[in-house]
Amino acid sequence: MDFPAEQLQTFKAVIDAGTLERAARQLNITASAVSQRLKALEKRSGSVLFIRSRPIRTTGSGDVLLRLAREIQMLSTEAHRALGLDPTTDQVSRRTDLSIAVNADSLASWFAPVLDGLAAQDVMNCEILRHDQSHSTELLRSGQVMGAVTTKSTPVQGCSSVYLGTMRYRAMASPGFVDRWLAGADPETELALAPMVSFDRSDDLQRALRRRIVGGRAPEPPVEHFVPDSRVYVAAVAASLGWGMIPEIQDPRDGSLVCINQAWTSEVRLYWQRWKVPSHALDLLTGLVLDAAWTAGLRPER
């Protein structure tokens, strides 16, 4: 069974826009026409494809067709470019639209050269979604992104996976904070009581280290602050808000932070997963990501 391209692209437009009305304006058709195309696509697929929330969300079946719609649009754009055709419709862009997921610490450290490479090319529009590296494969699976920096080595179905390298984190704090909370007389008890800084509520680096060192002896959770910005996070630890796990690559090395204990480290292995579909733009982007990671010295196994 074939799915009409017009229906697929309308479905994609609705998911990207978040509402039927906004998608209708972008497609220059009525909201009623959008609704009719979606009903026809659902009837053809025999599945409910989306949930009418704000923004509209895909179902599991919708994820499958969303990915198909993105693949078709990407391949169509690249076919036009390869044939030297000048796109004349809104459905075919001059550039390939690519969306990728990258974790905050990577964005704040080794990923910057990728942006230089993007600025030097004229083949893609790239949307970067900041997403936790432990869960970014969910976006690949749903078709929301075509590539992702992730901790998952096993490729999502229809994707390839390559090892980028390892980000090493060290438990660090300001010298003043160490003097007050972590002087070293009883490291385990001190760590159990010391305030800590986490990125957000899904960030388990600090808690995992605390569990490893303290075990179940802590009487109660310590004060925990949340700072959801990688650069400001480092500044918050340097300001003595608490101790935190700092990527080696983000260590300011100016004396504002000191290592609490040389053994209190964690390593996060990173992988680049991308769709397997043949795409010049996706190949180019993959090369930029790999070069940036390797140039930053993430200790790749080459």
Order of alpha helices (4+ residues) and beta strands (2+ residues): alpha-alpha-alpha-beta-beta-alpha-beta-alpha-alpha-beta-alpha-beta-beta-alpha-alpha-beta-alpha-beta-alpha-beta-beta-beta-alpha
